[in-house]
Amino acid sequence: MNDPEALRRDPDMPFMEIPQVINLTFKKGIKKGAFGKLYGGAGTKERYEVGGIVNMFRDTSQVSIIGYSNNLNRASFDFADIRRIGGFARSGFNSIGMNSNGGISVNGISFGGMGQGIQQSSGGGANFNTVTKRGTKVNLQYFFGDSREDLNQVVNSEQFLKSDTLNSRRNRRQISRSESHRIGGKIEWKLGPLTTLSINPSVQFSYHNANQNAYTNTFRHNGNRLNESTNEENISGEGMGFGNLLQFERSFEKKGRRLTLFSRMNQYSSLQDQINEAENIFYQPDPTATLLDQLRNTDQNDFEVYNTLSYTEPLNESVSATFTLNSEYFNNDNVLATYLADPETGEYDRIEAGLSNGLDRSGWRNYFTSGLRWKIKDVTLQPGLRFTALNINNRFQTIPDIKQNYFYVFPNLNVTWKQLNLSYSVNLQEPTAAYLQPVVDNTNPLFISYGNPALKPTVANTLSMNYRKFDNKKSINYNANMYGTVRNNFITRARTIDENGVQTSRPVNTDGNWMLSGRGGLMKDFKYDKNKFSIGGNMQVNYDRTLILLNGSQSFSQSWNFRPGMEARMNLDDKLELSQSFDVSHRRSTYENNAFNNLSISTRISKSEIVVRMPKRIVWEATFDYWYNSNMAPGLQNSYGRLNAGVTLLFMKNDRAQLKLSVYDLLDQNISANRLIRENLIEDYQTEMLTRHGMLTFTYNIRNFGGKVGGRQNSLFRF
């Protein structure tokens, strides 16, 4: 059902934005207890997984405890379990991260599967929620995550120039570790029947280190070698941050009158040391060797306070006036110091002034938006004007200060009709401190990067459309969305390539960059007695127009990406489930300047699944995923398939216990590969993944609430 409290705060809320709630009435004996699951498994080649997620509740109090560890490149729990059993359904969350491999992170803490290569993930924490006798909601939580990655990757880059082609291949091996701790909480007061106040403070600590060895060589199309480089890199760093969210909402007896205040404060400090020892050979016109041995120390401090005050006043039954004031203060302090190694002692104690500098950037970003809201039957129109003042002061250690003051007046518009929402807005985005820093980044001797203190903020004009509908009578789900933006003063990297294949880049502001994307989908469900069938399709189209600046030449590239897809599912009385999806992606880039060659790539992805629940308490399942990339670079694999299979035995009362035997990657493909078009080049990535292995896993459900076992969407243990 629709959330009545959200509708009371905003009666004109668009249909697709109304939160959905479920009212549950517990029997007397269910006001206290526990539910969750515990599991552990071991496999061949030293693979393992262990974890538990338990939710204990009594009356209005709830404690959730999570712990996990595995080296299987995946999340230890799916998001539904983390939200429901992990207690986040009541406490809420500030951020969510997911990737195509099933990795999950919540509030900046990884629950596994978010990295690259072969990963080992461990972590845990607790979530406490309660409601006091006076109705105050209290939350306290602590979580930590530890991730270790072993990345073995080959990257091939083919760059097309006016009369030449450069082919660069990099073999990269990196072992890294990252660790994060987060302590957070939330208090929500009901100050009256129409007034609420909440604060949400948090503290986070993070540590990371990485050791990388990269070997790169570059050739011309005729086979002549331009360069080769061996770069050993060691990075270590730590960070600490504090943040707080404050929300105040006040409704009035007069319907539609509303006052809201939102305030966000973030402070984050980080230190990082980066050591590079690189041996390089350049072959044109004669072989020349160079050596880089340096320590690059970065001290970064960021602080921001963001406040939004909004007031809505109904003028009559169909028209309301809206006023919004946004004020943001930000301060970014970036100090960069580069040290060279002493040839006798090996200590990094000789500061290199030309590669060191400090930047202290502070400023105010203020918006004032006023408008009207008309509601005529099912249509809501909300036009407005936004007045923007942006004042920035950039203070450098080695060059004169740069002050930037801007004032803009932009229109905005929001239209809602039933399930359709259309909006237009203009936003500003100032360049990051790293882009402004006037210090050369030479950590990769084959790709030198400069900063640009004179960069201006990017102005983005954005138009978006969203439509979503589910027809209960016909069991058809429709969805469509479109997003387009035109970017002026967009940050483009101007590049040059010398005779040895060494690239240098510098960010500059350019106009005329814009992009457009759209996606639509339809899914139809059929039901006959206990049998269910679903079939649907979708289409995604992306267009990107970007300026390329290379060796003094410029050209707009126009990139098209078409991605149609189809999906079919069949469920025969939960005894047999079949599903099949197929996606085709074709990307093509064309250039206005004939100095660049037109490029195109195609990708095909197929995913198949079968689940058999026969005989009783036995579940058989298998998945086969296939990827194909056209025209991969020589020596790299252009297709691979991954076949996984497993069988689960259910036992004990209410099927609380499960014993699963599974095999990962029966075909032993051991890689993942993908192909990208970027600017005037094609890049191929081939990454070593887990090798074939078997697993035996035992799971125990505390107070099993039922639900199907098996399948990608219904199993805790996804392949």
C-alpha positions, 0 to 999 in steps of 0.5 A, a space after each residue: 500500500 502507499 505510505 500514508 505518512 509520505 503522502 501527508 507530507 507531500 500530497 502531490 508526490 509523483 506516483 512512481 516516488 510514493 514509498 510502499 509499506 506493508 502493515 504486519 500484525 504479529 501474533 502474541 508469541 511472535 513479538 519476540 524471537 529470532 530469525 536468520 541463517 548460518 552457513 559454512 562451506 569448504 571446497 577444492 583449491 582452498 576455496 571456502 565460505 562462512 557467514 551468518 546473519 541473525 535478527 533478534 527482536 523483542 517488542 519494538 527493539 531489534 538487533 541484527 548481527 552479520 559476519 562473513 568471509 569467503 574467497 569466492 568473488 561474491 557477496 556473502 548475502 543478497 541485498 534482500 537479506 541485508 535489508 530485511 534480516 540485517 536491520 537496514 529496512 528500519 534504520 535506512 541507508 545513505 548509499 548502496 552500491 551493486 555491480 553486474 557480478 552481484 557485489 554489494 556495498 552499503 554505506 561505503 562498506 563492501 559485503 563482498 564481490 565489489 573488486 576485480 580479479 580473485 577476491 577474499 572478502 571478510 566483514 561483519 557488524 551489528 545494527 540496533 533499532 528501537 522505538 522508545 515509549 514516547 515514539 522516538 526511533 533510535 538506531 546505532 550500527 557498526 560495520 567493517 569490511 576487509 577486501 583482498 584482491 589478486 589481479 592478473 590482467 592484460 590490457 591491449 590498446 589500439 589507437 588510430 591516428 591520421 597515418 599510423 596505428 599505435 598498439 600498446 599492451 600492458 601486463 598488470 599484476 596487482 595485490 591489494 587490500 582495503 579495510 573500512 570501519 563505519 560507526 553510525 546512528 540515527 535518532 528520529 523525534 516526533 515533535 508533534 503530530 505534524 512535525 518530525 526531526 532526525 539526525 544521522 551522524 557517522 564516523 568512518 575509517 579506511 586503510 588501503 595498500 596495493 603493490 603493482 607490477 606493470 610491463 608495457 610495450 608499444 609498437 607502430 602498425 609496421 612492427 617498429 617498437 616505440 617504447 617499453 616500461 617496467 613500473 613497480 608501484 607501491 601505494 598505501 593510504 588511510 582516511 578518516 571522515 565524519 558526516 551528519 544528516 539533519 532533516 526537519 519536516 513541518 506540515 500544517 493544518 492547512 492542506 499542502 502547506 509544508 516546511 522542510 529543512 535538510 542539512 548535510 555536513 561531511 569532513 574527510 581527510 586522507 593521506 597517501 604515499 605512492 612509490 614508483 620505480 620505473 625503468 623505461 626504454 625509448 627507441 626513437 630515434 635511438 634507444 634511450 633508457 630512463 629511470 624514475 624512482 620517487 615518492 609522491 605524498 598527497 594530503 587531502 582534506 575536504 569539508 562541505 556543509 550543504 543546507 536546503 530550506 523549502 517552503 510550499 504555500 497553497 494558493 488555492 485547491 490547484 495552485 501552490 507557490 514553492 520556494 527553495 533556498 540552497 546554500 553550500 560551503 566547501 573547502 578542499 585542501 590538497 597538498 602534494 609533495 614529491 620526493 626523489 630517492 637519495 642514490 646512496 641511502 635509498 631514502 626519499 628525502 630530496 623534495 622535487 620542487 617542480 613536482 610539489 605544490 599546494 592548493 586550498 580551494 574554498 567557496 560558496 554555492 548558493 541557489 534560490 528557486 521559486 516557482 508555482 505548482 499547478 495540479 489539474 486532475 492527473 496533471 501536475 505542472 511545476 515551472 520555476 526559476 533558479 538563481 545561482 551564485 558561485 564564488 570560488 577562491 583558489 589559493 596556490 603555493 607556487 602561483 598567484 591566487 585565482 578567484 572565480 565568481 559566477 552568477 546564472 539564472 536558469 529555468 526548471 520544469 517538472 511535469 507529472 501525468 499519472 505514471 509519466 514524469 518529465 523534468 528539465 534542470 540546469 546544474 553546475 559542477 566545478 572541477 575537482 582539486 586534482 584537475 586544478 593542481 598545476 603539478 605534473 603527474 608522472 607516475 606513469 612515464 608513458 602517460 604524463 598528466 598536467 593540471 589546469 588552474 584556469 578550468 571553469 565549472 561545467 554547465 549541464 542542461 538536463 532533460 529526463 523522462 520516466 514512465 512505469 506502469 503495471 497492468 494488473 488485469 493484463 499482467 503486463 509491466 511497462 517501463 521507459 526512461 530517457 535522459 539527455 544532457 548538453 554540457 558547456 565548459 565540459 572538461 576534455 583532455 587535450 592529448 599529444 603523442 610524441 615519436 616514442 608513443 609517450 602521451 601527455 594530457 591536459 584538461 581544458 574546457 570545451 563546448 558542444 558536448 552532449 549525450 542522450 540515452 533511452 531505455 524501454 522494456 515490456 514484460 508479460 506474465 501468463 498463469 495457468 493453474 500452478 504454471 507461470 510463463 513470462 516473456 519480455 524484451 527491452 531496448 537500450 540506445 545511447 548516443 554521445 557527442 564528445 570533442 577529441 583534441 589530439 596532436 593539434 587536431 580536433 574532431 567531434 566523435 559520435 558514438 552510438 550504442 544499440 543494445 536489444 535484449 530478450 528474456 523468457 521464464 517458465 515455472 511449472 508448479 515450482 518443480 521445473 524452472 527454465 529461464 533464458 536471456 539474450 543481449 546484443 550490443 553494437 557500438 559504433 564511433 564516427 568522426 568528423 575529421 578524417 584523421 581518425 578511423 571509424 570504429 565499431 564493436 559487437 558483444 553478445 551475452 547469453 544467460 541460461 538457467 534450469 532448476 529442478 525440484 524433484 524428488 521432494 527435498 532435492 534441488 538440482 540447478 545449473 547455469 550457463 553464461 556465454 560472452 562474445 566480443 568481436 575482433 579481440 586483439 591477437 592473443 586474447 580470447 574473444 569468447 568464453 562460457 561459464 557453466 555452474 552446477 549444483 544439487 541441494 539436499 533439504 532436511 530437518 523440520 520445515 527444511 531448516 537445513 540445507 546441504 549443497 554440493 556445487 561446481 564452479 566453472 565446469 569448463 575451466 575458462 578462468 577469465 573474463 574479457 570485455 572490449 571498449 571504445 574510448 576516444 580514438 582507440 579500442 581497449 581490450 581487457 582480459 582478467 584472470 578469474 577463479 579456476 574451476 572448483 567444487 564446494 560443499 556448503 551447509 546452511 541452517 535457517 533459524 525459524 524458516 519462513 519458507 520460500 523457494 530454494 534454488 535459482 539465481 533470484 532465490 538462493 543465498 549462494 549464487 554461482 
